[in-house]
């Protein structure tokens, strides 16, 4: 394998819930903040589909997050937050905490010949800030923004292979989302699945799609499967 690109490596749900709880609390608002977080996230995919399908022109992920935040706050009767407070909440997606295994796993991969990069729907600026503050070490930052589209549009995956100058079958897409991996496989990439409790422990994990070439418990196990050596736990 010449290169590995990664999707979600962060615990967005607890990070965003914490930001909503803090910002809402300072504004004197009370709500079931984990549910508000889930509502906000559930609006994400339909918004992307409107862009990939051509219904909406391309716009940065921050703009989509602001649009869906406004809709979410209205749905939950939380319109009391002003523009500045809403901007703070959008910026919460720039400060997501990594899953505990991710920094160590990426460090292990960095010791190998394998090139590592992000391949996320977040913008280049968002990903640069997020990976730096989260201690996630990559050789390259790639974003769907560079293709002026969003995953699961096939051109996003092909763009990654083109920019890294590797054949699609020598590029491994790592993600916890089955639809991401299925789209990557259709674009000619290989696929690796890492299960995550993305929606919290009560929701459980989603199983891997049939297209995957590799399943790993975490990034550390993935790194060892790709030839890394070194300590096995953060």
Phi and psi in degrees as GROMACS dihedral restraints (atoms count N, CA, C in turn):
[ dihedral_restraints ]
;  ai    aj    ak    al  type     phi  dphi    fc
    3     4     5     6     1   -87.5    20    10
    4     5     6     7     1   -32.9    20    10
    6     7     8     9     1  -150.6    20    10
    7     8     9    10     1   151.9    20    10
    9    10    11    12     1  -130.2    20    10
   10    11    12    13     1   130.0    20    10
   12    13    14    15     1  -116.2    20    10
   13    14    15    16     1   143.0    20    10
   15    16    17    18     1  -116.8    20    10
   16    17    18    19     1   140.7    20    10
   18    19    20    21     1   -90.1    20    10
   19    20    21    22     1  -134.2    20    10
   21    22    23    24     1   -63.6    20    10
   22    23    24    25     1   123.4    20    10
   24    25    26    27     1  -122.4    20    10
   25    26    27    28     1    15.4    20    10
   27    28    29    30     1  -126.4    20    10
   28    29    30    31     1   152.1    20    10
   30    31    32    33     1   -88.4    20    10
   31    32    33    34     1    78.7    20    10
   33    34    35    36     1   -64.1    20    10
   34    35    36    37     1   -34.8    20    10
   36    37    38    39     1   -65.2    20    10
   37    38    39    40     1   -49.7    20    10
   39    40    41    42     1   -69.4    20    10
   40    41    42    43     1   -35.2    20    10
   42    43    44    45     1   -65.1    20    10
   43    44    45    46     1   -47.3    20    10
   45    46    47    48     1   -72.0    20    10
   46    47    48    49     1   -37.0    20    10
   48    49    50    51     1   -60.2    20    10
   49    50    51    52     1   -41.2    20    10
   51    52    53    54     1   -61.6    20    10
   52    53    54    55     1   -42.7    20    10
   54    55    56    57     1   -65.5    20    10
   55    56    57    58     1   -42.5    20    10
   57    58    59    60     1   -64.1    20    10
   58    59    60    61     1   -43.7    20    10
   60    61    62    63     1   -61.2    20    10
   61    62    63    64     1   -44.3    20    10
   63    64    65    66     1   -67.7    20    10
   64    65    66    67     1   -50.6    20    10
   66    67    68    69     1   -67.3    20    10
   67    68    69    70     1   -44.1    20    10
   69    70    71    72     1   -64.7    20    10
   70    71    72    73     1   -40.2    20    10
   72    73    74    75     1   -63.7    20    10
   73    74    75    76     1   -42.0    20    10
   75    76    77    78     1   -66.7    20    10
   76    77    78    79     1   -23.5    20    10
   78    79    80    81     1   -89.6    20    10
   79    80    81    82     1     2.9    20    10
   81    82    83    84     1    76.8    20    10
   82    83    84    85     1    22.1    20    10
   84    85    86    87     1  -101.2    20    10
   85    86    87    88     1   147.6    20    10
   87    88    89    90     1  -127.4    20    10
   88    89    90    91     1   135.3    20    10
   90    91    92    93     1  -163.3    20    10
   91    92    93    94     1   168.3    20    10
   93    94    95    96     1   -81.7    20    10
   94    95    96    97     1    87.9    20    10
   96    97    98    99     1   -64.4    20    10
   97    98    99   100     1   -36.1    20    10
   99   100   101   102     1   -59.9    20    10
  100   101   102   103     1   -36.5    20    10
  102   103   104   105     1   -68.3    20    10
  103   104   105   106     1   -38.2    20    10
  105   106   107   108     1   -62.6    20    10
  106   107   108   109     1   -42.6    20    10
  108   109   110   111     1   -58.1    20    10
  109   110   111   112     1   -46.1    20    10
  111   112   113   114     1   -63.6    20    10
  112   113   114   115     1   -40.3    20    10
  114   115   116   117     1   -61.7    20    10
  115   116   117   118     1   -44.5    20    10
  117   118   119   120     1   -59.7    20    10
  118   119   120   121     1   -46.4    20    10
  120   121   122   123     1   -66.7    20    10
  121   122   123   124     1   -36.9    20    10
  123   124   125   126     1   -66.1    20    10
  124   125   126   127     1   -21.3    20    10
  126   127   128   129     1   -81.3    20    10
  127   128   129   130     1   -10.8    20    10
  129   130   131   132     1   -65.9    20    10
  130   131   132   133     1   -52.7    20    10
  132   133   134   135     1   -62.0    20    10
  133   134   135   136     1   -47.1    20    10
  135   136   137   138     1   -59.1    20    10
  136   137   138   139     1   -35.2    20    10
  138   139   140   141     1   -65.8    20    10
  139   140   141   142     1   -41.8    20    10
  141   142   143   144     1   -63.1    20    10
  142   143   144   145     1   -41.8    20    10
  144   145   146   147     1   -63.0    20    10
  145   146   147   148     1   -32.8    20    10
  147   148   149   150     1   -66.7    20    10
  148   149   150   151     1   -32.3    20    10
  150   151   152   153     1   -78.8    20    10
  151   152   153   154     1   -48.8    20    10
  153   154   155   156     1   -60.8    20    10
  154   155   156   157     1   -35.2    20    10
  156   157   158   159     1   -80.9    20    10
  157   158   159   160     1    -5.2    20    10
  159   160   161   162     1    89.7    20    10
  160   161   162   163     1     1.1    20    10
  162   163   164   165     1   -69.9    20    10
  163   164   165   166     1   -36.9    20    10
  165   166   167   168     1  -117.2    20    10
  166   167   168   169     1   146.3    20    10
  168   169   170   171     1   -71.3    20    10
  169   170   171   172     1   157.3    20    10
  171   172   173   174     1   -62.4    20    10
  172   173   174   175     1   141.8    20    10
  174   175   176   177     1  -148.1    20    10
  175   176   177   178     1   155.5    20    10
  177   178   179   180     1   -62.4    20    10
  178   179   180   181     1   157.1    20    10
  180   181   182   183     1   -62.7    20    10
  181   182   183   184     1   -34.5    20    10
  183   184   185   186     1   -57.8    20    10
  184   185   186   187     1   -40.0    20    10
  186   187   188   189     1   -66.4    20    10
  187   188   189   190     1   -38.9    20    10
  189   190   191   192     1   -66.9    20    10
  190   191   192   193     1   -40.2    20    10
  192   193   194   195     1   -63.1    20    10
  193   194   195   196     1   -37.8    20    10
  195   196   197   198     1   -68.1    20    10
  196   197   198   199     1   -42.9    20    10
  198   199   200   201     1   -59.1    20    10
  199   200   201   202     1   -48.8    20    10
  201   202   203   204     1   -73.5    20    10
  202   203   204   205     1   -27.2    20    10
  204   205   206   207     1   -65.1    20    10
  205   206   207   208     1   -46.7    20    10
  207   208   209   210     1   -57.7    20    10
  208   209   210   211     1   -42.5    20    10
  210   211   212   213     1   -65.3    20    10
  211   212   213   214     1   -39.8    20    10
  213   214   215   216     1   -67.0    20    10
  214   215   216   217     1   -45.6    20    10
  216   217   218   219     1   -62.7    20    10
  217   218   219   220     1   -38.9    20    10
  219   220   221   222     1   -64.0    20    10
  220   221   222   223     1   -41.8    20    10
  222   223   224   225     1   -61.8    20    10
  223   224   225   226     1   -35.6    20    10
  225   226   227   228     1   -97.0    20    10
  226   227   228   229     1     9.0    20    10
  228   229   230   231     1    67.1    20    10
  229   230   231   232     1    36.9    20    10
  231   232   233   234     1  -116.5    20    10
  232   233   234   235     1    37.1    20    10
  234   235   236   237     1   -69.1    20    10
  235   236   237   238     1    -3.3    20    10
  237   238   239   240     1   -68.8    20    10
  238   239   240   241     1   -10.8    20    10
  240   241   242   243     1   -78.0    20    10
  241   242   243   244     1   132.6    20    10
  243   244   245   246     1   -84.4    20    10
  244   245   246   247     1   179.6    20    10
  246   247   248   249     1   -60.8    20    10
  247   248   249   250     1   -41.7    20    10
  249   250   251   252     1   -63.4    20    10
  250   251   252   253     1   -41.2    20    10
  252   253   254   255     1   -67.3    20    10
  253   254   255   256     1   -36.8    20    10
  255   256   257   258     1   -67.8    20    10
  256   257   258   259     1   -37.3    20    10
  258   259   260   261     1   -63.6    20    10
  259   260   261   262     1   -38.1    20    10
  261   262   263   264     1   -60.5    20    10
  262   263   264   265     1   -41.2    20    10
  264   265   266   267     1   -67.5    20    10
  265   266   267   268     1   -38.6    20    10
  267   268   269   270     1   -61.7    20    10
  268   269   270   271     1   -38.6    20    10
  270   271   272   273     1   -69.0    20    10
  271   272   273   274     1   -15.3    20    10
  273   274   275   276     1   -59.8    20    10
  274   275   276   277     1   -28.4    20    10
  276   277   278   279     1   -71.9    20    10
  277   278   279   280     1   -11.0    20    10
  279   280   281   282     1   -87.9    20    10
  280   281   282   283     1    -8.7    20    10
  282   283   284   285     1  -125.7    20    10
  283   284   285   286     1    31.9    20    10
  285   286   287   288     1   -68.4    20    10
  286   287   288   289     1   143.1    20    10
  288   289   290   291     1   -80.0    20    10
  289   290   291   292     1   141.2    20    10
  291   292   293   294     1   -77.1    20    10
  292   293   294   295     1   156.2    20    10
  294   295   296   297     1   -62.9    20    10
  295   296   297   298     1   144.5    20    10
  297   298   299   300     1   -55.9    20    10
  298   299   300   301     1   -31.9    20    10
  300   301   302   303     1   -79.5    20    10
  301   302   303   304     1   -18.2    20    10
  303   304   305   306     1   -64.0    20    10
  304   305   306   307     1   -49.6    20    10
  306   307   308   309     1   -59.3    20    10
  307   308   309   310     1   -44.4    20    10
  309   310   311   312     1   -65.8    20    10
  310   311   312   313     1   -43.5    20    10
  312   313   314   315     1   -60.5    20    10
  313   314   315   316     1   -41.3    20    10
  315   316   317   318     1   -68.3    20    10
  316   317   318   319     1   -36.2    20    10
  318   319   320   321     1   -63.0    20    10
  319   320   321   322     1   -40.1    20    10
  321   322   323   324     1   -62.7    20    10
  322   323   324   325     1   -43.6    20    10
  324   325   326   327     1   -64.9    20    10
  325   326   327   328     1   -32.3    20    10
  327   328   329   330     1   -63.1    20    10
  328   329   330   331     1   -24.7    20    10
  330   331   332   333     1   -79.7    20    10
  331   332   333   334     1    -8.7    20    10
  333   334   335   336     1   -97.9    20    10
  334   335   336   337     1  -178.0    20    10
  336   337   338   339     1   -84.1    20    10
  337   338   339   340     1    -5.4    20    10
  339   340   341   342     1   -72.7    20    10
  340   341   342   343     1   130.6    20    10
  342   343   344   345     1   -80.6    20    10
  343   344   345   346     1   135.2    20    10
  345   346   347   348     1  -118.1    20    10
  346   347   348   349     1   142.7    20    10
  348   349   350   351     1  -151.8    20    10
  349   350   351   352     1   156.2    20    10
  351   352   353   354     1   -76.6    20    10
  352   353   354   355     1   154.8    20    10
  354   355   356   357     1  -147.3    20    10
  355   356   357   358     1    86.3    20    10
  357   358   359   360     1  -125.7    20    10
  358   359   360   361     1   162.4    20    10
  360   361   362   363     1   -79.4    20    10
  361   362   363   364     1   -10.2    20    10
  363   364   365   366     1   -67.0    20    10
  364   365   366   367     1   152.0    20    10
  366   367   368   369     1   -71.1    20    10
  367   368   369   370     1   167.2    20    10
  369   370   371   372     1   -60.7    20    10
  370   371   372   373     1   -43.6    20    10
  372   373   374   375     1   -63.1    20    10
  373   374   375   376     1   -45.7    20    10
  375   376   377   378     1   -58.2    20    10
  376   377   378   379     1   -49.0    20    10
  378   379   380   381     1   -66.8    20    10
  379   380   381   382     1   -36.3    20    10
  381   382   383   384     1   -63.1    20    10
  382   383   384   385     1   -46.7    20    10
  384   385   386   387     1   -67.4    20    10
  385   386   387   388     1   -43.4    20    10
  387   388   389   390     1   -62.4    20    10
  388   389   390   391     1   -49.0    20    10
  390   391   392   393     1   -66.8    20    10
  391   392   393   394     1   -33.9    20    10
  393   394   395   396     1   -67.8    20    10
  394   395   396   397     1   -48.5    20    10
  396   397   398   399     1   -72.4    20    10
  397   398   399   400     1   -25.5    20    10
  399   400   401   402     1   -87.7    20    10
  400   401   402   403     1    -5.9    20    10
  402   403   404   405     1    70.6    20    10
  403   404   405   406     1    34.0    20    10
  405   406   407   408     1   -99.2    20    10
  406   407   408   409     1   114.1    20    10
  408   409   410   411     1   -94.9    20    10
  409   410   411   412     1   116.2    20    10
  411   412   413   414     1  -123.2    20    10
  412   413   414   415     1   154.9    20    10
  414   415   416   417     1   -79.1    20    10
  415   416   417   418     1   -22.9    20    10
  417   418   419   420     1  -157.3    20    10
  418   419   420   421     1   145.3    20    10
  420   421   422   423     1  -104.7    20    10
  421   422   423   424     1   114.5    20    10
  423   424   425   426     1  -116.0    20    10
  424   425   426   427     1   144.0    20    10
  426   427   428   429     1  -140.4    20    10
  427   428   429   430     1   148.4    20    10
  429   430   431   432     1   -58.2    20    10
  430   431   432   433     1   -23.4    20    10
  432   433   434   435     1   -54.4    20    10
  433   434   435   436     1   -33.6    20    10
  435   436   437   438     1   -67.4    20    10
  436   437   438   439     1   -22.7    20    10
  438   439   440   441     1   -98.9    20    10
  439   440   441   442     1     2.0    20    10
  441   442   443   444     1    50.2    20    10
  442   443   444   445     1    45.8    20    10
  444   445   446   447     1  -154.8    20    10
  445   446   447   448     1  -166.8    20    10
  447   448   449   450     1  -140.0    20    10
  448   449   450   451     1   148.7    20    10
  450   451   452   453     1   -61.3    20    10
  451   452   453   454     1   142.7    20    10
  453   454   455   456     1   -96.4    20    10
  454   455   456   457     1    32.0    20    10
  456   457   458   459     1   -62.2    20    10
  457   458   459   460     1   126.2    20    10
  459   460   461   462     1   -55.9    20    10
  460   461   462   463     1   -29.9    20    10
  462   463   464   465     1   -66.1    20    10
  463   464   465   466     1   -23.3    20    10
  465   466   467   468     1   -66.1    20    10
  466   467   468   469     1   -44.2    20    10
  468   469   470   471     1   -69.6    20    10
  469   470   471   472     1   -40.5    20    10
  471   472   473   474     1   -66.4    20    10
  472   473   474   475     1   -36.4    20    10
  474   475   476   477     1   -59.1    20    10
  475   476   477   478     1   -42.0    20    10
  477   478   479   480     1   -61.4    20    10
  478   479   480   481     1   -44.9    20    10
  480   481   482   483     1   -63.3    20    10
  481   482   483   484     1   -42.1    20    10
  483   484   485   486     1   -63.1    20    10
  484   485   486   487     1   -46.9    20    10
  486   487   488   489     1   -68.5    20    10
  487   488   489   490     1   -33.2    20    10
  489   490   491   492     1   -84.5    20    10
  490   491   492   493     1    -6.1    20    10
  492   493   494   495     1    57.1    20    10
  493   494   495   496     1    47.6    20    10
  495   496   497   498     1  -128.6    20    10
  496   497   498   499     1   152.5    20    10
  498   499   500   501     1   -69.8    20    10
  499   500   501   502     1   143.3    20    10
  501   502   503   504     1   -50.7    20    10
  502   503   504   505     1   -38.5    20    10
  504   505   506   507     1   -74.0    20    10
  505   506   507   508     1    -6.2    20    10
  507   508   509   510     1  -104.5    20    10
  508   509   510   511     1    10.9    20    10
  510   511   512   513     1  -116.8    20    10
  511   512   513   514     1   126.0    20    10
  513   514   515   516     1  -106.1    20    10
  514   515   516   517     1   123.2    20    10
  516   517   518   519     1   -93.7    20    10
  517   518   519   520     1   125.4    20    10
  519   520   521   522     1  -112.9    20    10
  520   521   522   523     1   127.1    20    10
  522   523   524   525     1  -159.9    20    10
  523   524   525   526     1   168.2    20    10
  525   526   527   528     1  -107.1    20    10
  526   527   528   529     1    -1.8    20    10
  528   529   530   531     1  -101.3    20    10
  529   530   531   532     1   117.4    20    10
  531   532   533   534     1   -55.3    20    10
  532   533   534   535     1   -40.2    20    10
  534   535   536   537     1   -67.3    20    10
  535   536   537   538     1   -32.1    20    10
  537   538   539   540     1   -64.1    20    10
  538   539   540   541     1   -46.3    20    10
  540   541   542   543     1   -69.6    20    10
  541   542   543   544     1   -37.6    20    10
  543   544   545   546     1   -63.9    20    10
  544   545   546   547     1   -42.2    20    10
  546   547   548   549     1   -66.9    20    10
  547   548   549   550     1   -39.8    20    10
  549   550   551   552     1   -62.2    20    10
  550   551   552   553     1   -43.2    20    10
  552   553   554   555     1   -63.9    20    10
  553   554   555   556     1   -39.4    20    10
  555   556   557   558     1   -64.5    20    10
  556   557   558   559     1   -29.0    20    10
  558   559   560   561     1   -83.4    20    10
  559   560   561   562     1    -0.2    20    10
  561   562   563   564     1   102.0    20    10
  562   563   564   565     1    -1.5    20    10
  564   565   566   567     1   -82.0    20    10
  565   566   567   568     1   162.7    20    10
  567   568   569   570     1   -86.6    20    10
  568   569   570   571     1   162.0    20    10
  570   571   572   573     1  -134.5    20    10
  571   572   573   574     1   136.9    20    10
  573   574   575   576     1  -128.1    20    10
  574   575   576   577     1   135.8    20    10
  576   577   578   579     1  -110.3    20    10
  577   578   579   580     1   131.2    20    10
  579   580   581   582     1  -122.6    20    10
  580   581   582   583     1   117.8    20    10
  582   583   584   585     1   -72.0    20    10
  583   584   585   586     1   141.7    20    10
  585   586   587   588     1  -137.1    20    10
  586   587   588   589     1   147.3    20    10
  588   589   590   591     1   -83.7    20    10
  589   590   591   592     1    63.6    20    10
  591   592   593   594     1   -60.5    20    10
  592   593   594   595     1   -40.5    20    10
  594   595   596   597     1   -99.8    20    10
  595   596   597   598     1    19.4    20    10
  597   598   599   600     1    96.1    20    10
  598   599   600   601     1   161.4    20    10
  600   601   602   603     1   -58.2    20    10
  601   602   603   604     1   -34.4    20    10
  603   604   605   606     1   -65.8    20    10
  604   605   606   607     1   -28.1    20    10
  606   607   608   609     1   -81.1    20    10
  607   608   609   610     1   -21.5    20    10
  609   610   611   612     1    74.0    20    10
  610   611   612   613     1  -173.4    20    10
  612   613   614   615     1  -105.6    20    10
  613   614   615   616     1   150.3    20    10
  615   616   617   618     1   -90.1    20    10
  616   617   618   619     1   139.1    20    10
  618   619   620   621     1   -73.8    20    10
  619   620   621   622     1   162.6    20    10
  621   622   623   624     1   -71.7    20    10
  622   623   624   625     1   146.6    20    10
  624   625   626   627     1   -73.3    20    10
  625   626   627   628     1   163.5    20    10
  627   628   629   630     1   -65.3    20    10
  628   629   630   631     1   -20.5    20    10
  630   631   632   633     1   -79.0    20    10
  631   632   633   634     1    -8.8    20    10
  633   634   635   636     1   -69.9    20    10
  634   635   636   637     1   145.5    20    10
  636   637   638   639     1   -95.4    20    10
  637   638   639   640     1   -20.0    20    10
  639   640   641   642     1  -152.6    20    10
  640   641   642   643     1   139.3    20    10
  642   643   644   645     1  -123.1    20    10
  643   644   645   646     1   131.4    20    10
  645   646   647   648     1  -133.5    20    10
  646   647   648   649     1   149.4    20    10
  648   649   650   651     1   -68.9    20    10
  649   650   651   652     1   -32.1    20    10
  651   652   653   654     1  -161.2    20    10
  652   653   654   655     1  -177.5    20    10
  654   655   656   657     1   -70.1    20    10
  655   656   657   658     1   -29.7    20    10
  657   658   659   660     1   -64.0    20    10
  658   659   660   661     1   -47.3    20    10
  660   661   662   663     1   -63.4    20    10
  661   662   663   664     1   -38.8    20    10
  663   664   665   666     1   -60.6    20    10
  664   665   666   667     1   -45.1    20    10
  666   667   668   669     1   -59.5    20    10
  667   668   669   670     1   -43.1    20    10
  669   670   671   672     1   -66.1    20    10
  670   671   672   673     1   -37.2    20    10
  672   673   674   675     1   -64.1    20    10
  673   674   675   676     1   -26.7    20    10
  675   676   677   678     1   -96.0    20    10
  676   677   678   679     1    10.9    20    10
  678   679   680   681     1   104.9    20    10
  679   680   681   682     1     3.6    20    10
  681   682   683   684     1   -76.1    20    10
  682   683   684   685     1   154.9    20    10
  684   685   686   687     1  -132.1    20    10
  685   686   687   688     1   158.2    20    10
  687   688   689   690     1   136.3    20    10
  688   689   690   691     1  -170.0    20    10
  690   691   692   693     1   -63.0    20    10
  691   692   693   694     1   150.0    20    10
  693   694   695   696     1  -102.2    20    10
  694   695   696   697     1    -8.0    20    10
  696   697   698   699     1  -141.7    20    10
  697   698   699   700     1   148.0    20    10
